């Protein structure tokens, strides 16, 4: 099975691109969503996260995202420790999911694909980019957050220029129509490459 990694900085529009691939019948695995699900379902992950952050990591049976974010985006040590707990289990979950898929290829959407070395396990990589001001504006509207918090998250992610150099395809996400056209073109190119 061909695995196409989909990544991009926060607010770049990975979700929009993922939806466009789904509309073409391509299975999409959203690693962040699956990670959040596992953080709620897995007793092992829960126990380890409570050991790492304390009981405040869960509030009313849900993940206390703002509490976690306030720690991990200000202390890389905690971010790395949390990733070491969650990422191996997400990787195993993805492998089980992959076996069940029946398509020419799948999309694996990971926010920090390059940062965690995940691109090495992909056959192709698509990076979604957008101007920084556009990304900040989207996030302020979407997440009811502050510009400082957005900047803190951006600092933990690679610069677009670094990601683009290692990518097979780049989608400049500034308008829905242009983005969808780029997705259709990439889809055709991948299918064409698979014929060889």
Helices and strands as residue ranges (DSSP letters): E 2-8, H 14-23, E 28-30, H 31-41, H 43-53, G 55-57, E 58-59, E 62-63, H 65-72, H 76-99, E 105-109, G 118-121, E 124-129, H 132-143, H 147-155, H 160-165, E 169-172, H 176-195
